[in-house]
Amino acid sequence: MVFLLGVTIVIATWQSIIVTIILPRRTRNWISQSGWVSTYEFLTWLARRARDPLRRDAILALLGPVNIVGLLFTWMALFAVGFAFMMWAAGGGRFAESFDLAGSSIFTLGFATGKSAFSHFLMDAAAASGMIVVGLQIGYLPTIYAAYSTRESHVTLLTMRAADGGILNGISILRNHPLPLSYDLVRNLFSSWETSAAEIIESHTNYPWLIAFRSPRASESWVTSMLGVLDTIALLDALAPTLVPPEAEHCRFACASTLEVLAGLLVPQPREATAVVAPLTRDEFLTAVESLRPYLPFEREPAAAWPLFCTSRAEYEAAALKLAAYIMIPVPPEGWLRPVATANAETVAMPAVTTS
């Protein structure tokens, strides 16, 4: 029985390694998931008790890296226990001696040796397991950070191009891309974020803790950036539909799908229903949109555009706010990381488009 218990632990550990690192698709595994949940609960518990937003961000920045290192130690510890049980059942003696033998083999220290041919075989298997895990982890880390770097390059470029005073949203993007003068730039932006969404959904589905990897700067996030791009499309649809470039629909589908798929992968579910303190009201929307008049030729008045914007926002808002709550994104008062107050939007027919 003891030997079979050891075999079971070793096989379960290998299954966790294979589905976590090697298998190119999202597969839940209880070992990897348990480690992630423990790390997530502990660090978010610490973060909630930090009053300084920068201190909170520094704590949460450890979430992904600590989980990766913790997984490596968990796998090595499980191998040590599993092989120790097998060596104990095969050679007898004390369990502590078998554990020393397993640890010496896994970490290739060589300070303990077995007494039989079978124990030598188990030592070789333990040593091979330890070396393979370390080798896979060494090859795995560049993959993780390459995906992270690719994502953050899109976030940084958008922030440099379109943030106003550190605030990034659909309004700031349109202010910094006046139309129709910047029409080609807007087309390129939507095309770029369609590509970015495809890269994010592919990498973050395979390695879901990438969702929690934070941007180098506390004021930035891939979630708020993607929400800003989607809001830009929604604002253009509502205010000046003839200026919406053909790339916008592909970008909207890609970004909204990415948010929805990744929001469905979250483990554990976020404690807060949203990451906000108050909804975005109709009056706030009208005030913000009025600031766009010098940058965008309105084809609909802001009051008529409000219900259309609410309808578009409903397609992706819930997933974005769920992801924001999960990674505890700070919400600036001027930001649009808030649900729209759709109760204020009347159900009306499509407002007419005016030409100027």
Secondary structure as GFF3:
##gff-version 3
##sequence-region A 1 356
A	DSSP	alpha_helix	2	17	.	.	.	ID=ss1
A	DSSP	pi_helix	18	22	.	.	.	ID=ss2
A	DSSP	alpha_helix	30	48	.	.	.	ID=ss3
A	DSSP	alpha_helix	53	60	.	.	.	ID=ss4
A	DSSP	alpha_helix	63	91	.	.	.	ID=ss5
A	DSSP	alpha_helix	95	106	.	.	.	ID=ss6
A	DSSP	alpha_helix	117	162	.	.	.	ID=ss7
A	DSSP	alpha_helix	170	175	.	.	.	ID=ss8
A	DSSP	alpha_helix	183	206	.	.	.	ID=ss9
A	DSSP	three_ten_helix	208	212	.	.	.	ID=ss10
A	DSSP	alpha_helix	222	239	.	.	.	ID=ss11
A	DSSP	three_ten_helix	241	243	.	.	.	ID=ss12
A	DSSP	alpha_helix	247	263	.	.	.	ID=ss13
A	DSSP	alpha_helix	282	290	.	.	.	ID=ss14
A	DSSP	alpha_helix	302	313	.	.	.	ID=ss15
A	DSSP	alpha_helix	317	326	.	.	.	ID=ss16
A	DSSP	three_ten_helix	342	344	.	.	.	ID=ss17
###
